[in-house]
């Protein structure tokens, strides 16, 4: 499944509800899920982390859907086989 197919699936599943919740509410859910991902990673719980990664990308896709962003196009345009900052692959930016 491509990123665009995943985003479209999320649209079919949740677009109505996401639209009613709105951008701020959906963004807040995404942030909550990112926090849960951090907790799972800090706990070293790989099974929980896998679920939180899924939730994070799902909420990111929901947010992209209601703001009219094509997630795959945006990602590939910016990260097109090289680091957008230094232009190298692999990245040579300093930490
Ligand atoms: Zn770089």
PDB file of the backbone (N, CA, C, O) and the ligand in Angstrom, with CONECT records:
HET     ZN  A 101       1
ATOM      1  N   UNK A   1       0.843  -1.191   0.000  1.00  0.00           N
ATOM      2  CA  UNK A   1       0.000   0.000   0.000  1.00  0.00           C
ATOM      3  C   UNK A   1       0.882   1.245   0.000  1.00  0.00           C
ATOM      4  O   UNK A   1       1.813   1.359   0.797  1.00  0.00           O
ATOM      5  N   UNK A   2       0.583   2.165  -0.891  1.00  0.00           N
ATOM      6  CA  UNK A   2       1.310   3.433  -0.961  1.00  0.00           C
ATOM      7  C   UNK A   2       0.777   4.402   0.107  1.00  0.00           C
ATOM      8  O   UNK A   2      -0.310   4.210   0.651  1.00  0.00           O
ATOM      9  N   UNK A   3       1.557   5.430   0.387  1.00  0.00           N
ATOM     10  CA  UNK A   3       1.102   6.445   1.343  1.00  0.00           C
ATOM     11  C   UNK A   3      -0.231   7.042   0.874  1.00  0.00           C
ATOM     12  O   UNK A   3      -1.141   7.247   1.677  1.00  0.00           O
ATOM     13  N   UNK A   4      -0.336   7.315  -0.421  1.00  0.00           N
ATOM     14  CA  UNK A   4      -1.568   7.918  -0.952  1.00  0.00           C
ATOM     15  C   UNK A   4      -2.766   6.978  -0.791  1.00  0.00           C
ATOM     16  O   UNK A   4      -3.887   7.428  -0.551  1.00  0.00           O
ATOM     17  N   UNK A   5      -2.523   5.679  -0.923  1.00  0.00           N
ATOM     18  CA  UNK A   5      -3.616   4.710  -0.741  1.00  0.00           C
ATOM     19  C   UNK A   5      -4.042   4.661   0.732  1.00  0.00           C
ATOM     20  O   UNK A   5      -5.228   4.557   1.044  1.00  0.00           O
ATOM     21  N   UNK A   6      -3.063   4.735   1.619  1.00  0.00           N
ATOM     22  CA  UNK A   6      -3.379   4.754   3.050  1.00  0.00           C
ATOM     23  C   UNK A   6      -4.195   6.002   3.394  1.00  0.00           C
ATOM     24  O   UNK A   6      -5.192   5.932   4.113  1.00  0.00           O
ATOM     25  N   UNK A   7      -3.746   7.151   2.862  1.00  0.00           N
ATOM     26  CA  UNK A   7      -4.470   8.400   3.125  1.00  0.00           C
ATOM     27  C   UNK A   7      -5.899   8.313   2.599  1.00  0.00           C
ATOM     28  O   UNK A   7      -6.833   8.774   3.255  1.00  0.00           O
ATOM     29  N   UNK A   8      -6.070   7.726   1.424  1.00  0.00           N
ATOM     30  CA  UNK A   8      -7.409   7.588   0.850  1.00  0.00           C
ATOM     31  C   UNK A   8      -8.275   6.651   1.691  1.00  0.00           C
ATOM     32  O   UNK A   8      -9.469   6.893   1.867  1.00  0.00           O
ATOM     33  N   UNK A   9      -7.669   5.584   2.208  1.00  0.00           N
ATOM     34  CA  UNK A   9      -8.411   4.680   3.096  1.00  0.00           C
ATOM     35  C   UNK A   9      -8.874   5.423   4.349  1.00  0.00           C
ATOM     36  O   UNK A   9     -10.008   5.256   4.796  1.00  0.00           O
ATOM     37  N   UNK A  10      -7.980   6.245   4.910  1.00  0.00           N
ATOM     38  CA  UNK A  10      -8.353   7.014   6.096  1.00  0.00           C
ATOM     39  C   UNK A  10      -9.478   7.994   5.759  1.00  0.00           C
ATOM     40  O   UNK A  10     -10.356   8.254   6.583  1.00  0.00           O
ATOM     41  N   UNK A  11      -9.440   8.538   4.523  1.00  0.00           N
ATOM     42  CA  UNK A  11     -10.522   9.425   4.098  1.00  0.00           C
ATOM     43  C   UNK A  11     -11.852   8.678   4.090  1.00  0.00           C
ATOM     44  O   UNK A  11     -12.858   9.177   4.595  1.00  0.00           O
ATOM     45  N   UNK A  12     -11.847   7.475   3.512  1.00  0.00           N
ATOM     46  CA  UNK A  12     -13.090   6.690   3.463  1.00  0.00           C
ATOM     47  C   UNK A  12     -13.592   6.365   4.869  1.00  0.00           C
ATOM     48  O   UNK A  12     -14.793   6.404   5.139  1.00  0.00           O
ATOM     49  N   UNK A  13     -12.655   6.045   5.752  1.00  0.00           N
ATOM     50  CA  UNK A  13     -13.044   5.641   7.104  1.00  0.00           C
ATOM     51  C   UNK A  13     -13.504   6.806   7.973  1.00  0.00           C
ATOM     52  O   UNK A  13     -14.474   6.683   8.721  1.00  0.00           O
ATOM     53  N   UNK A  14     -12.806   7.940   7.875  1.00  0.00           N
ATOM     54  CA  UNK A  14     -12.963   8.964   8.923  1.00  0.00           C
ATOM     55  C   UNK A  14     -13.211  10.392   8.451  1.00  0.00           C
ATOM     56  O   UNK A  14     -13.350  11.291   9.280  1.00  0.00           O
ATOM     57  N   UNK A  15     -13.270  10.624   7.134  1.00  0.00           N
ATOM     58  CA  UNK A  15     -13.303  12.025   6.692  1.00  0.00           C
ATOM     59  C   UNK A  15     -14.456  12.822   7.302  1.00  0.00           C
ATOM     60  O   UNK A  15     -14.276  13.965   7.721  1.00  0.00           O
ATOM     61  N   UNK A  16     -15.637  12.212   7.349  1.00  0.00           N
ATOM     62  CA  UNK A  16     -16.784  12.926   7.894  1.00  0.00           C
ATOM     63  C   UNK A  16     -16.532  13.343   9.346  1.00  0.00           C
ATOM     64  O   UNK A  16     -16.726  14.499   9.722  1.00  0.00           O
ATOM     65  N   UNK A  17     -16.098  12.374  10.145  1.00  0.00           N
ATOM     66  CA  UNK A  17     -15.833  12.653  11.563  1.00  0.00           C
ATOM     67  C   UNK A  17     -14.676  13.643  11.721  1.00  0.00           C
ATOM     68  O   UNK A  17     -14.740  14.554  12.547  1.00  0.00           O
ATOM     69  N   UNK A  18     -13.615  13.457  10.921  1.00  0.00           N
ATOM     70  CA  UNK A  18     -12.464  14.366  11.006  1.00  0.00           C
ATOM     71  C   UNK A  18     -12.874  15.792  10.652  1.00  0.00           C
ATOM     72  O   UNK A  18     -12.434  16.749  11.289  1.00  0.00           O
ATOM     73  N   UNK A  19     -13.721  15.925   9.629  1.00  0.00           N
ATOM     74  CA  UNK A  19     -14.174  17.258   9.207  1.00  0.00           C
ATOM     75  C   UNK A  19     -14.974  17.931  10.313  1.00  0.00           C
ATOM     76  O   UNK A  19     -14.818  19.124  10.574  1.00  0.00           O
ATOM     77  N   UNK A  20     -15.834  17.146  10.961  1.00  0.00           N
ATOM     78  CA  UNK A  20     -16.652  17.716  12.042  1.00  0.00           C
ATOM     79  C   UNK A  20     -15.782  18.122  13.233  1.00  0.00           C
ATOM     80  O   UNK A  20     -16.060  19.130  13.882  1.00  0.00           O
ATOM     81  N   UNK A  21     -14.733  17.350  13.526  1.00  0.00           N
ATOM     82  CA  UNK A  21     -13.835  17.656  14.644  1.00  0.00           C
ATOM     83  C   UNK A  21     -13.015  18.906  14.334  1.00  0.00           C
ATOM     84  O   UNK A  21     -12.757  19.727  15.215  1.00  0.00           O
ATOM     85  N   UNK A  22     -12.610  19.039  13.070  1.00  0.00           N
ATOM     86  CA  UNK A  22     -11.868  20.222  12.649  1.00  0.00           C
ATOM     87  C   UNK A  22     -10.365  20.085  12.799  1.00  0.00           C
ATOM     88  O   UNK A  22      -9.853  19.111  13.351  1.00  0.00           O
ATOM     89  N   UNK A  23      -9.677  21.098  12.285  1.00  0.00           N
ATOM     90  CA  UNK A  23      -8.215  21.051  12.229  1.00  0.00           C
ATOM     91  C   UNK A  23      -7.593  21.038  13.624  1.00  0.00           C
ATOM     92  O   UNK A  23      -6.712  20.224  13.901  1.00  0.00           O
ATOM     93  N   UNK A  24      -8.043  21.932  14.500  1.00  0.00           N
ATOM     94  CA  UNK A  24      -7.412  22.011  15.818  1.00  0.00           C
ATOM     95  C   UNK A  24      -7.616  20.729  16.616  1.00  0.00           C
ATOM     96  O   UNK A  24      -6.671  20.205  17.206  1.00  0.00           O
ATOM     97  N   UNK A  25      -8.849  20.224  16.634  1.00  0.00           N
ATOM     98  CA  UNK A  25      -9.132  18.999  17.388  1.00  0.00           C
ATOM     99  C   UNK A  25      -8.358  17.811  16.845  1.00  0.00           C
ATOM    100  O   UNK A  25      -7.868  16.980  17.610  1.00  0.00           O
ATOM    101  N   UNK A  26      -8.248  17.729  15.532  1.00  0.00           N
ATOM    102  CA  UNK A  26      -7.525  16.619  14.913  1.00  0.00           C
ATOM    103  C   UNK A  26      -6.028  16.744  15.172  1.00  0.00           C
ATOM    104  O   UNK A  26      -5.349  15.753  15.442  1.00  0.00           O
ATOM    105  N   UNK A  27      -5.524  17.970  15.085  1.00  0.00           N
ATOM    106  CA  UNK A  27      -4.109  18.209  15.419  1.00  0.00           C
ATOM    107  C   UNK A  27      -3.827  17.805  16.875  1.00  0.00           C
ATOM    108  O   UNK A  27      -2.808  17.178  17.164  1.00  0.00           O
ATOM    109  N   UNK A  28      -4.730  18.168  17.778  1.00  0.00           N
ATOM    110  CA  UNK A  28      -4.536  17.824  19.193  1.00  0.00           C
ATOM    111  C   UNK A  28      -4.474  16.308  19.389  1.00  0.00           C
ATOM    112  O   UNK A  28      -3.689  15.817  20.201  1.00  0.00           O
ATOM    113  N   UNK A  29      -5.309  15.563  18.640  1.00  0.00           N
ATOM    114  CA  UNK A  29      -5.265  14.092  18.723  1.00  0.00           C
ATOM    115  C   UNK A  29      -3.921  13.580  18.232  1.00  0.00           C
ATOM    116  O   UNK A  29      -3.340  12.675  18.831  1.00  0.00           O
ATOM    117  N   UNK A  30      -3.427  14.158  17.140  1.00  0.00           N
ATOM    118  CA  UNK A  30      -2.123  13.746  16.606  1.00  0.00           C
ATOM    119  C   UNK A  30      -1.041  13.961  17.666  1.00  0.00           C
ATOM    120  O   UNK A  30      -0.198  13.091  17.882  1.00  0.00           O
ATOM    121  N   UNK A  31      -1.068  15.107  18.315  1.00  0.00           N
ATOM    122  CA  UNK A  31      -0.072  15.406  19.339  1.00  0.00           C
ATOM    123  C   UNK A  31      -0.181  14.412  20.502  1.00  0.00           C
ATOM    124  O   UNK A  31       0.834  13.954  21.028  1.00  0.00           O
ATOM    125  N   UNK A  32      -1.418  14.084  20.900  1.00  0.00           N
ATOM    126  CA  UNK A  32      -1.603  13.083  21.966  1.00  0.00           C
ATOM    127  C   UNK A  32      -0.986  11.749  21.561  1.00  0.00           C
ATOM    128  O   UNK A  32      -0.319  11.094  22.362  1.00  0.00           O
ATOM    129  N   UNK A  33      -1.211  11.359  20.325  1.00  0.00           N
ATOM    130  CA  UNK A  33      -0.671  10.068  19.866  1.00  0.00           C
ATOM    131  C   UNK A  33       0.853  10.090  19.808  1.00  0.00           C
ATOM    132  O   UNK A  33       1.497   9.081  20.096  1.00  0.00           O
ATOM    133  N   UNK A  34       1.430  11.218  19.441  1.00  0.00           N
ATOM    134  CA  UNK A  34       2.885  11.333  19.434  1.00  0.00           C
ATOM    135  C   UNK A  34       3.425  11.198  20.864  1.00  0.00           C
ATOM    136  O   UNK A  34       4.476  10.597  21.085  1.00  0.00           O
ATOM    137  N   UNK A  35       2.697  11.760  21.821  1.00  0.00           N
ATOM    138  CA  UNK A  35       3.082  11.617  23.222  1.00  0.00           C
ATOM    139  C   UNK A  35       3.012  10.166  23.674  1.00  0.00           C
ATOM    140  O   UNK A  35       3.881   9.696  24.408  1.00  0.00           O
ATOM    141  N   UNK A  36       1.967   9.452  23.232  1.00  0.00           N
ATOM    142  CA  UNK A  36       1.843   8.027  23.574  1.00  0.00           C
ATOM    143  C   UNK A  36       2.962   7.219  22.917  1.00  0.00           C
ATOM    144  O   UNK A  36       3.447   6.243  23.489  1.00  0.00           O
ATOM    145  N   UNK A  37       3.367   7.627  21.725  1.00  0.00           N
ATOM    146  CA  UNK A  37       4.492   6.955  21.058  1.00  0.00           C
ATOM    147  C   UNK A  37       5.765   7.143  21.876  1.00  0.00           C
ATOM    148  O   UNK A  37       6.529   6.198  22.072  1.00  0.00           O
ATOM    149  N   UNK A  38       5.984   8.350  22.344  1.00  0.00           N
ATOM    150  CA  UNK A  38       7.161   8.620  23.181  1.00  0.00           C
ATOM    151  C   UNK A  38       7.168   7.731  24.419  1.00  0.00           C
ATOM    152  O   UNK A  38       8.198   7.163  24.783  1.00  0.00           O
ATOM    153  N   UNK A  39       5.996   7.615  25.067  1.00  0.00           N
ATOM    154  CA  UNK A  39       5.912   6.780  26.267  1.00  0.00           C
ATOM    155  C   UNK A  39       6.237   5.322  25.952  1.00  0.00           C
ATOM    156  O   UNK A  39       6.945   4.661  26.711  1.00  0.00           O
ATOM    157  N   UNK A  40       5.718   4.825  24.832  1.00  0.00           N
ATOM    158  CA  UNK A  40       5.977   3.432  24.450  1.00  0.00           C
ATOM    159  C   UNK A  40       7.462   3.222  24.159  1.00  0.00           C
ATOM    160  O   UNK A  40       8.036   2.200  24.533  1.00  0.00           O
ATOM    161  N   UNK A  41       8.077   4.198  23.487  1.00  0.00           N
ATOM    162  CA  UNK A  41       9.502   4.086  23.167  1.00  0.00           C
ATOM    163  C   UNK A  41      10.347   4.138  24.440  1.00  0.00           C
ATOM    164  O   UNK A  41      11.303   3.379  24.602  1.00  0.00           O
ATOM    165  N   UNK A  42       9.971   5.056  25.342  1.00  0.00           N
ATOM    166  CA  UNK A  42      10.720   5.177  26.596  1.00  0.00           C
ATOM    167  C   UNK A  42      10.589   3.924  27.449  1.00  0.00           C
ATOM    168  O   UNK A  42      11.510   3.561  28.180  1.00  0.00           O
ATOM    169  N   UNK A  43       9.429   3.260  27.349  1.00  0.00           N
ATOM    170  CA  UNK A  43       9.203   2.032  28.109  1.00  0.00           C
ATOM    171  C   UNK A  43       9.882   0.833  27.449  1.00  0.00           C
ATOM    172  O   UNK A  43       9.948  -0.248  28.034  1.00  0.00           O
ATOM    173  N   UNK A  44      10.383   1.029  26.237  1.00  0.00           N
ATOM    174  CA  UNK A  44      11.006  -0.078  25.520  1.00  0.00           C
ATOM    175  C   UNK A  44      10.001  -1.145  25.104  1.00  0.00           C
ATOM    176  O   UNK A  44      10.358  -2.305  24.900  1.00  0.00           O
ATOM    177  N   UNK A  45       8.743  -0.738  24.981  1.00  0.00           N
ATOM    178  CA  UNK A  45       7.659  -1.659  24.635  1.00  0.00           C
ATOM    179  C   UNK A  45       7.436  -1.613  23.118  1.00  0.00           C
ATOM    180  O   UNK A  45       6.703  -0.762  22.614  1.00  0.00           O
ATOM    181  N   UNK A  46       8.073  -2.534  22.408  1.00  0.00           N
ATOM    182  CA  UNK A  46       8.019  -2.499  20.947  1.00  0.00           C
ATOM    183  C   UNK A  46       6.609  -2.759  20.413  1.00  0.00           C
ATOM    184  O   UNK A  46       6.203  -2.156  19.419  1.00  0.00           O
ATOM    185  N   UNK A  47       5.866  -3.646  21.063  1.00  0.00           N
ATOM    186  CA  UNK A  47       4.498  -3.943  20.613  1.00  0.00           C
ATOM    187  C   UNK A  47       3.606  -2.707  20.753  1.00  0.00           C
ATOM    188  O   UNK A  47       2.827  -2.387  19.856  1.00  0.00           O
ATOM    189  N   UNK A  48       3.730  -2.021  21.883  1.00  0.00           N
ATOM    190  CA  UNK A  48       2.950  -0.783  22.084  1.00  0.00           C
ATOM    191  C   UNK A  48       3.413   0.299  21.117  1.00  0.00           C
ATOM    192  O   UNK A  48       2.596   1.047  20.580  1.00  0.00           O
ATOM    193  N   UNK A  49       4.733   0.383  20.893  1.00  0.00           N
ATOM    194  CA  UNK A  49       5.267   1.392  19.974  1.00  0.00           C
ATOM    195  C   UNK A  49       4.713   1.181  18.566  1.00  0.00           C
ATOM    196  O   UNK A  49       4.369   2.141  17.878  1.00  0.00           O
ATOM    197  N   UNK A  50       4.630  -0.074  18.145  1.00  0.00           N
ATOM    198  CA  UNK A  50       4.102  -0.368  16.810  1.00  0.00           C
ATOM    199  C   UNK A  50       2.672   0.168  16.673  1.00  0.00           C
ATOM    200  O   UNK A  50       2.315   0.744  15.644  1.00  0.00           O
ATOM    201  N   UNK A  51       1.866  -0.025  17.708  1.00  0.00           N
ATOM    202  CA  UNK A  51       0.482   0.478  17.679  1.00  0.00           C
ATOM    203  C   UNK A  51       0.445   2.001  17.676  1.00  0.00           C
ATOM    204  O   UNK A  51      -0.398   2.605  17.013  1.00  0.00           O
ATOM    205  N   UNK A  52       1.358   2.617  18.416  1.00  0.00           N
ATOM    206  CA  UNK A  52       1.383   4.085  18.470  1.00  0.00           C
ATOM    207  C   UNK A  52       1.891   4.685  17.162  1.00  0.00           C
ATOM    208  O   UNK A  52       1.433   5.750  16.747  1.00  0.00           O
ATOM    209  N   UNK A  53       2.839   4.001  16.508  1.00  0.00           N
ATOM    210  CA  UNK A  53       3.241   4.453  15.168  1.00  0.00           C
ATOM    211  C   UNK A  53       2.034   4.431  14.237  1.00  0.00           C
ATOM    212  O   UNK A  53       1.831   5.355  13.450  1.00  0.00           O
ATOM    213  N   UNK A  54       1.235   3.371  14.332  1.00  0.00           N
ATOM    214  CA  UNK A  54       0.041   3.257  13.484  1.00  0.00           C
ATOM    215  C   UNK A  54      -0.933   4.394  13.764  1.00  0.00           C
ATOM    216  O   UNK A  54      -1.470   5.008  12.843  1.00  0.00           O
ATOM    217  N   UNK A  55      -1.153   4.666  15.048  1.00  0.00           N
ATOM    218  CA  UNK A  55      -2.058   5.762  15.405  1.00  0.00           C
ATOM    219  C   UNK A  55      -1.517   7.101  14.907  1.00  0.00           C
ATOM    220  O   UNK A  55      -2.274   7.936  14.412  1.00  0.00           O
ATOM    221  N   UNK A  56      -0.209   7.301  15.039  1.00  0.00           N
ATOM    222  CA  UNK A  56       0.388   8.580  14.640  1.00  0.00           C
ATOM    223  C   UNK A  56       0.219   8.810  13.134  1.00  0.00           C
ATOM    224  O   UNK A  56      -0.152   9.907  12.718  1.00  0.00           O
ATOM    225  N   UNK A  57       0.485   7.795  12.322  1.00  0.00           N
ATOM    226  CA  UNK A  57       0.357   8.002  10.877  1.00  0.00           C
ATOM    227  C   UNK A  57      -1.116   8.126  10.486  1.00  0.00           C
ATOM    228  O   UNK A  57      -1.449   8.826   9.531  1.00  0.00           O
ATOM    229  N   UNK A  58      -2.001   7.443  11.228  1.00  0.00           N
ATOM    230  CA  UNK A  58      -3.433   7.553  10.948  1.00  0.00           C
ATOM    231  C   UNK A  58      -3.927   8.979  11.208  1.00  0.00           C
ATOM    232  O   UNK A  58      -4.653   9.549  10.393  1.00  0.00           O
ATOM    233  N   UNK A  59      -3.530   9.545  12.345  1.00  0.00           N
ATOM    234  CA  UNK A  59      -3.964  10.916  12.663  1.00  0.00           C
ATOM    235  C   UNK A  59      -3.291  11.933  11.757  1.00  0.00           C
ATOM    236  O   UNK A  59      -3.884  12.963  11.438  1.00  0.00           O
ATOM    237  N   UNK A  60      -2.056  11.659  11.335  1.00  0.00           N
ATOM    238  CA  UNK A  60      -1.386  12.542  10.382  1.00  0.00           C
ATOM    239  C   UNK A  60      -2.137  12.540   9.046  1.00  0.00           C
ATOM    240  O   UNK A  60      -2.317  13.585   8.421  1.00  0.00           O
ATOM    241  N   UNK A  61      -2.566  11.360   8.626  1.00  0.00           N
ATOM    242  CA  UNK A  61      -3.340  11.252   7.379  1.00  0.00           C
ATOM    243  C   UNK A  61      -4.683  11.957   7.518  1.00  0.00           C
ATOM    244  O   UNK A  61      -5.129  12.627   6.586  1.00  0.00           O
ATOM    245  N   UNK A  62      -5.336  11.814   8.679  1.00  0.00           N
ATOM    246  CA  UNK A  62      -6.604  12.506   8.915  1.00  0.00           C
ATOM    247  C   UNK A  62      -6.422  14.017   8.813  1.00  0.00           C
ATOM    248  O   UNK A  62      -7.214  14.713   8.178  1.00  0.00           O
ATOM    249  N   UNK A  63      -5.367  14.506   9.450  1.00  0.00           N
ATOM    250  CA  UNK A  63      -5.105  15.946   9.428  1.00  0.00           C
ATOM    251  C   UNK A  63      -4.811  16.414   8.002  1.00  0.00           C
ATOM    252  O   UNK A  63      -5.270  17.479   7.589  1.00  0.00           O
ATOM    253  N   UNK A  64      -4.059  15.631   7.264  1.00  0.00           N
ATOM    254  CA  UNK A  64      -3.773  15.973   5.866  1.00  0.00           C
ATOM    255  C   UNK A  64      -5.068  15.989   5.048  1.00  0.00           C
ATOM    256  O   UNK A  64      -5.261  16.864   4.204  1.00  0.00           O
ATOM    257  N   UNK A  65      -5.944  15.032   5.298  1.00  0.00           N
ATOM    258  CA  UNK A  65      -7.205  14.979   4.548  1.00  0.00           C
ATOM    259  C   UNK A  65      -8.049  16.231   4.760  1.00  0.00           C
ATOM    260  O   UNK A  65      -8.567  16.797   3.797  1.00  0.00           O
ATOM    261  N   UNK A  66      -8.191  16.659   5.989  1.00  0.00           N
ATOM    262  CA  UNK A  66      -9.092  17.800   6.226  1.00  0.00           C
ATOM    263  C   UNK A  66      -8.442  19.134   5.902  1.00  0.00           C
ATOM    264  O   UNK A  66      -9.122  20.158   5.855  1.00  0.00           O
ATOM    265  N   UNK A  67      -7.120  19.136   5.677  1.00  0.00           N
ATOM    266  CA  UNK A  67      -6.464  20.383   5.281  1.00  0.00           C
ATOM    267  C   UNK A  67      -6.095  20.384   3.799  1.00  0.00           C
ATOM    268  O   UNK A  67      -5.452  21.318   3.320  1.00  0.00           O
ATOM    269  N   UNK A  68      -6.501  19.337   3.069  1.00  0.00           N
ATOM    270  CA  UNK A  68      -6.297  19.299   1.630  1.00  0.00           C
ATOM    271  C   UNK A  68      -4.853  19.076   1.209  1.00  0.00           C
ATOM    272  O   UNK A  68      -4.423  19.553   0.159  1.00  0.00           O
ATOM    273  N   UNK A  69      -4.109  18.352   2.031  1.00  0.00           N
ATOM    274  CA  UNK A  69      -2.705  18.062   1.720  1.00  0.00           C
ATOM    275  C   UNK A  69      -2.566  16.621   1.238  1.00  0.00           C
ATOM    276  O   UNK A  69      -3.081  15.694   1.864  1.00  0.00           O
ATOM    277  N   UNK A  70      -1.869  16.446   0.126  1.00  0.00           N
ATOM    278  CA  UNK A  70      -1.518  15.117  -0.379  1.00  0.00           C
ATOM    279  C   UNK A  70      -0.216  14.710   0.304  1.00  0.00           C
ATOM    280  O   UNK A  70       0.866  15.182  -0.045  1.00  0.00           O
ATOM    281  N   UNK A  71      -0.350  13.824   1.282  1.00  0.00           N
ATOM    282  CA  UNK A  71       0.785  13.457   2.143  1.00  0.00           C
ATOM    283  C   UNK A  71       1.940  12.859   1.336  1.00  0.00           C
ATOM    284  O   UNK A  71       3.099  13.212   1.550  1.00  0.00           O
ATOM    285  N   UNK A  72       1.626  11.971   0.426  1.00  0.00           N
ATOM    286  CA  UNK A  72       2.679  11.328  -0.373  1.00  0.00           C
ATOM    287  C   UNK A  72       3.402  12.355  -1.242  1.00  0.00           C
ATOM    288  O   UNK A  72       4.631  12.370  -1.305  1.00  0.00           O
ATOM    289  N   UNK A  73       2.642  13.198  -1.899  1.00  0.00           N
ATOM    290  CA  UNK A  73       3.239  14.228  -2.753  1.00  0.00           C
ATOM    291  C   UNK A  73       4.121  15.162  -1.930  1.00  0.00           C
ATOM    292  O   UNK A  73       5.235  15.495  -2.334  1.00  0.00           O
ATOM    293  N   UNK A  74       3.613  15.580  -0.773  1.00  0.00           N
ATOM    294  CA  UNK A  74       4.377  16.491   0.087  1.00  0.00           C
ATOM    295  C   UNK A  74       5.681  15.840   0.546  1.00  0.00           C
ATOM    296  O   UNK A  74       6.741  16.465   0.506  1.00  0.00           O
ATOM    297  N   UNK A  75       5.595  14.575   0.984  1.00  0.00           N
ATOM    298  CA  UNK A  75       6.781  13.886   1.498  1.00  0.00           C
ATOM    299  C   UNK A  75       7.813  13.661   0.402  1.00  0.00           C
ATOM    300  O   UNK A  75       9.002  13.914   0.595  1.00  0.00           O
ATOM    301  N   UNK A  76       7.349  13.184  -0.749  1.00  0.00           N
ATOM    302  CA  UNK A  76       8.283  12.880  -1.837  1.00  0.00           C
ATOM    303  C   UNK A  76       8.870  14.159  -2.432  1.00  0.00           C
ATOM    304  O   UNK A  76      10.041  14.184  -2.811  1.00  0.00           O
ATOM    305  N   UNK A  77       8.071  15.212  -2.515  1.00  0.00           N
ATOM    306  CA  UNK A  77       8.597  16.474  -3.023  1.00  0.00           C
ATOM    307  C   UNK A  77       9.716  17.020  -2.135  1.00  0.00           C
ATOM    308  O   UNK A  77      10.714  17.550  -2.623  1.00  0.00           O
ATOM    309  N   UNK A  78       9.528  16.879  -0.829  1.00  0.00           N
ATOM    310  CA  UNK A  78      10.530  17.441   0.074  1.00  0.00           C
ATOM    311  C   UNK A  78      11.721  16.513   0.268  1.00  0.00           C
ATOM    312  O   UNK A  78      12.866  16.964   0.295  1.00  0.00           O
ATOM    313  N   UNK A  79      11.450  15.210   0.406  1.00  0.00           N
ATOM    314  CA  UNK A  79      12.511  14.224   0.675  1.00  0.00           C
ATOM    315  C   UNK A  79      12.714  13.338  -0.541  1.00  0.00           C
ATOM    316  O   UNK A  79      12.466  12.134  -0.491  1.00  0.00           O
ATOM    317  N   UNK A  80      13.163  13.936  -1.625  1.00  0.00           N
ATOM    318  CA  UNK A  80      13.300  13.236  -2.894  1.00  0.00           C
ATOM    319  C   UNK A  80      14.718  12.677  -3.065  1.00  0.00           C
ATOM    320  O   UNK A  80      15.534  13.199  -3.824  1.00  0.00           O
ATOM    321  N   UNK A  81      14.970  11.598  -2.328  1.00  0.00           N
ATOM    322  CA  UNK A  81      16.247  10.868  -2.434  1.00  0.00           C
ATOM    323  C   UNK A  81      17.446  11.624  -1.871  1.00  0.00           C
ATOM    324  O   UNK A  81      18.585  11.174  -1.996  1.00  0.00           O
ATOM    325  N   UNK A  82      17.186  12.775  -1.248  1.00  0.00           N
ATOM    326  CA  UNK A  82      18.292  13.498  -0.617  1.00  0.00           C
ATOM    327  C   UNK A  82      17.765  14.362   0.525  1.00  0.00           C
ATOM    328  O   UNK A  82      16.582  14.698   0.579  1.00  0.00           O
ATOM    329  N   UNK A  83      18.668  14.711   1.432  1.00  0.00           N
ATOM    330  CA  UNK A  83      18.297  15.567   2.554  1.00  0.00           C
ATOM    331  C   UNK A  83      17.929  16.954   2.021  1.00  0.00           C
ATOM    332  O   UNK A  83      18.706  17.546   1.272  1.00  0.00           O
ATOM    333  N   UNK A  84      16.754  17.486   2.397  1.00  0.00           N
ATOM    334  CA  UNK A  84      16.369  18.799   1.889  1.00  0.00           C
ATOM    335  C   UNK A  84      17.253  19.938   2.405  1.00  0.00           C
ATOM    336  O   UNK A  84      17.277  21.015   1.810  1.00  0.00           O
ATOM    337  N   UNK A  85      17.975  19.712   3.501  1.00  0.00           N
ATOM    338  CA  UNK A  85      18.842  20.778   4.034  1.00  0.00           C
ATOM    339  C   UNK A  85      20.199  20.793   3.351  1.00  0.00           C
ATOM    340  O   UNK A  85      20.625  21.823   2.829  1.00  0.00           O
ATOM    341  N   UNK A  86      20.878  19.651   3.352  1.00  0.00           N
ATOM    342  CA  UNK A  86      22.256  19.625   2.821  1.00  0.00           C
ATOM    343  C   UNK A  86      22.322  19.102   1.388  1.00  0.00           C
ATOM    344  O   UNK A  86      23.339  19.278   0.717  1.00  0.00           O
ATOM    345  N   UNK A  87      21.259  18.465   0.914  1.00  0.00           N
ATOM    346  CA  UNK A  87      21.225  17.966  -0.451  1.00  0.00           C
ATOM    347  C   UNK A  87      21.984  16.671  -0.674  1.00  0.00           C
ATOM    348  O   UNK A  87      22.178  16.259  -1.817  1.00  0.00           O
ATOM    349  N   UNK A  88      22.419  16.017   0.405  1.00  0.00           N
ATOM    350  CA  UNK A  88      23.183  14.779   0.275  1.00  0.00           C
ATOM    351  C   UNK A  88      22.371  13.551   0.687  1.00  0.00           C
ATOM    352  O   UNK A  88      21.383  13.646   1.416  1.00  0.00           O
ATOM    353  N   UNK A  89      22.820  12.403   0.197  1.00  0.00           N
ATOM    354  CA  UNK A  89      22.274  11.112   0.594  1.00  0.00           C
ATOM    355  C   UNK A  89      23.430  10.126   0.773  1.00  0.00           C
ATOM    356  O   UNK A  89      24.090   9.780  -0.206  1.00  0.00           O
ATOM    357  N   UNK A  90      23.691   9.663   2.012  1.00  0.00           N
ATOM    358  CA  UNK A  90      22.979  10.036   3.239  1.00  0.00           C
ATOM    359  C   UNK A  90      23.300  11.471   3.669  1.00  0.00           C
ATOM    360  O   UNK A  90      24.268  12.088   3.226  1.00  0.00           O
ATOM    361  N   UNK A  91      22.441  11.959   4.549  1.00  0.00           N
ATOM    362  CA  UNK A  91      22.563  13.317   5.068  1.00  0.00           C
ATOM    363  C   UNK A  91      23.936  13.554   5.690  1.00  0.00           C
ATOM    364  O   UNK A  91      24.488  12.696   6.380  1.00  0.00           O
ATOM    365  N   UNK A  92      24.470  14.754   5.422  1.00  0.00           N
ATOM    366  CA  UNK A  92      25.758  15.131   6.007  1.00  0.00           C
ATOM    367  C   UNK A  92      25.625  16.324   6.939  1.00  0.00           C
ATOM    368  O   UNK A  92      26.628  16.933   7.312  1.00  0.00           O
ATOM    369  N   UNK A  93      24.393  16.667   7.320  1.00  0.00           N
ATOM    370  CA  UNK A  93      24.198  17.780   8.258  1.00  0.00           C
ATOM    371  C   UNK A  93      24.858  17.458   9.593  1.00  0.00           C
ATOM    372  O   UNK A  93      24.907  16.303  10.016  1.00  0.00           O
ATOM    373  N   UNK A  94      25.364  18.497  10.246  1.00  0.00           N
ATOM    374  CA  UNK A  94      25.931  18.285  11.587  1.00  0.00           C
ATOM    375  C   UNK A  94      24.796  18.287  12.596  1.00  0.00           C
ATOM    376  O   UNK A  94      23.773  18.939  12.389  1.00  0.00           O
ATOM    377  N   UNK A  95      24.981  17.547  13.699  1.00  0.00           N
ATOM    378  CA  UNK A  95      23.960  17.510  14.753  1.00  0.00           C
ATOM    379  C   UNK A  95      23.887  18.829  15.475  1.00  0.00           C
ATOM    380  O   UNK A  95      23.085  18.986  16.395  1.00  0.00           O
TER     381      UNK A  95
HETATM  382 ZN    ZN A 101      21.351  16.872   5.663  1.00  0.00          ZN
END
